[in-house]
Amino acid sequence: MASESKAGPMRVLVTGGSGLLGKAIEHVVQQQGGKLEGEEWIFLSSKDADLVDVGQTRAVFEKYRPTHVVHLAAKVGGLYQHMRENLHFLRDNIKMNDNVLQTAHEMGVSKVVSCLSSCIFPDKTTYPIDETMIHNGPPHDSNFGYSHAKRMIDVQNRAYFQQYGHRYTAVIPTNVFGPFDNFNIENGHVLSALINKTYKAKKEGTPVTVCGSGAPRRQFVYSLDVGRLIIWVLREYEEIDPIILSVGGEDEISIKEAVDFIAEALDFKGNMHFDTTLSDGQMKKTANNAKLRRYLPDFTFTPLKEAIKMTCDWFVDNPDIART
Ligand SMILES: NC(=O)c1ccc[n+]([C@@H]2O[C@H](COP(=O)([O-])OP(=O)(O)OC[C@H]3O[C@@H](n4cnc5c(N)ncnc54)[C@H](OP(=O)(O)O)[C@@H]3O)[C@@H](O)[C@H]2O)c1
């Protein structure tokens, strides 16, 4: 990756700075030498400003006067919460995204990188799916509110470019995990919920029950890798069209393989039970990372086994701050 910034000194405001990806970017910037001379990075949580509120959004932008914005903040939830509250996910995210993008425009922010998600892609589609297919059909019914709000970021980015020439863009990570993830067994992301479940089973001497057969395959990406890639996008990526940030289809692994890595990392020697009466969800939903590979053919993702081990170690060492 190029280490020189094309953009010059930046004052970067990161919304959602207290979440999984925000903390990963903070780590890369503050502890892995990711910050360049003269740069300033500000990491916001909802305590600094409720971005659903336009007044609070403007006030926080006035306070920090950013030149660049990484917009990660979003109302996110588990499957059942999404199904119950599609309207809240739609309205809160539309408001948050519009407040951030329009305030950035009004205050002359030169670049905004927002975050979409691979779960907003059309429900009925062909795989591997790529960046050109986001709007080709309705999203899955369970989270249509969240998905449509996210899709509108892409529409809005194109409109800001058409009317004002702004280079506001978006990234599409696949299944991110790492320190500071949500490890809640019911509502957390699959890999982190399994880490919590396995650790609990080890402490209590009980077996682990995994929902489904373990056969579905997913592209898991370590949050620190995505953090490094988002910083590259902020500095180097000039397109308005979004870019998928993920390992390739060849690095997709099954839930069973992920569970084996977790068991090894946590030294769990008990029984694993796969409850095949529970739904597997989609077997595969491979995202194509060819665009990323065209730009960064040599980018190295952290080997999954190593990344899972580091995440398990972080979870075990940080019971007070891990979200469970
Ligand atoms: N994790 C994944 O696998 C994944 C995959 C693809 C895309 N993404 C996207 O990546 C982005 C970051 O995800 P994440 O997993 O890091 O999320 P996360 O850990 O759930 O963090 C969400 C962040 O948004 C902030 N936030 C929520 N509501 C807010 C509000 N009303 N005002 C201001 N801030 C608010 C939270 O602040 P508090 O801490 O104060 O609540 C937190 O910093 C999201 O846009 C998500 O859609 C995530």
The ligand as a Gaussian input file, in Angstrom:
#p B3LYP/6-31G(d) Opt

LIG

0 1
 N      -19.371000      -5.691000      11.690000
 C      -19.571000      -6.134000      10.463000
 O      -19.455000      -7.343000      10.167000
 C      -19.903000      -5.164000       9.362000
 C      -19.949000      -5.653000       8.067000
 C      -20.258000      -4.785000       7.050000
 C      -20.535000      -3.463000       7.330000
 N      -20.496000      -2.997000       8.594000
 C      -20.788000      -1.570000       8.813000
 O      -19.659000      -0.989000       9.400000
 C      -20.042000       0.089000      10.239000
 C      -19.429000      -0.123000      11.604000
 O      -19.858000      -1.380000      12.085000
 P      -19.388000      -1.960000      13.489000
 O      -19.568000      -3.419000      13.435000
 O      -18.096000      -1.329000      13.868000
 O      -20.553000      -1.366000      14.417000
 P      -20.711000      -1.387000      15.997000
 O      -19.570000      -2.089000      16.643000
 O      -22.095000      -1.864000      16.284000
 O      -20.619000       0.163000      16.334000
 C      -21.630000       1.053000      15.943000
 C      -21.105000       2.436000      16.166000
 O      -22.116000       3.380000      15.749000
 C      -22.314000       4.301000      16.827000
 N      -23.698000       4.781000      16.788000
 C      -24.825000       4.028000      16.784000
 N      -25.907000       4.825000      16.803000
 C      -25.436000       6.115000      16.812000
 C      -26.071000       7.390000      16.863000
 N      -27.408000       7.520000      16.868000
 N      -25.281000       8.491000      16.877000
 C      -23.936000       8.387000      16.864000
 N      -23.283000       7.209000      16.814000
 C      -24.039000       6.086000      16.805000
 C      -22.003000       3.512000      18.088000
 O      -21.734000       4.400000      19.172000
 P      -21.889000       3.894000      20.719000
 O      -20.736000       2.970000      20.978000
 O      -21.806000       5.135000      21.517000
 O      -23.226000       3.205000      20.781000
 C      -20.776000       2.734000      17.638000
 O      -19.634000       3.530000      17.688000
 C      -21.571000       0.114000      10.230000
 O      -21.998000       1.116000       9.351000
 C      -21.948000      -1.273000       9.730000
 O      -23.160000      -1.242000       9.042000
 C      -20.177000      -3.828000       9.634000

